[in-house]
Amino acid sequence: LAVDATPVESVALVPALVTLSYAYLLDKNYEGCRRELDRALKILTTHEGEKAASTTLVREHLGLLAYYEEDFEEAQKHFRDVHDILVAHGRAADDEDVVRQLENLATATCRTGPRTWA
């Protein structure tokens, strides 16, 4: 029986990782930005679950990064995930965070053409 001895990083590290990802983004170092956001998302999902509300900030930033990289379909996926998580956690349709995700999704969709959102 093998035991995973990989140390689990603390959720307290997430705000610093998000800040570092901004620095990479401002420097147009998209690879560095993605690395830190992926690391932050892994920490949150390990501690709190795949669809935890705490993951929405990091997921939204991953969507924005994909948008900056002009990967509009990937951006749509992240914005849709954030929207669905917020709604699943009881946020109302007129909640400002829910509305922002719909606006983000609409903007990314306009860049790729109309699609059906199922």
Secondary structure, DSSP 4 states (H G I P E B T S, - for coil): -----PPPPPGGGHHHHHHHHHHHHHTT-HHHHHHHHHHHHHHHHHHH-TT-GGGHHHHHHHHHHHHHTT-HHHHHHHHHHHHHHHHHTT--TT-HHHHHHHHHHHHHHHHH------
